[in-house]
């Protein structure tokens, strides 16, 4: 996989998470019950944690791959 593909994929993941959070905030203005709380606690919060944990790891992987590519080109 080309490093640029990894970078653009990470950007899309970040944007998608931001869009999901915005949509949730909008929905939450009108929908507050046990089901919405369950979705928030059991789906959205864990997903946000996973994404926020994964993005720095993806960034680090990208740096390692770029360094390896430079070393191979020497």
Secondary structure, 3 states (H helix, E strand, C coil): CCHHHHHHHHHHHHHHHHHHHHHHHHHHCCCCCHHHHHHHHHHHHHHHHHHHHHHHHHHHHHHHHHHHHHHHHC
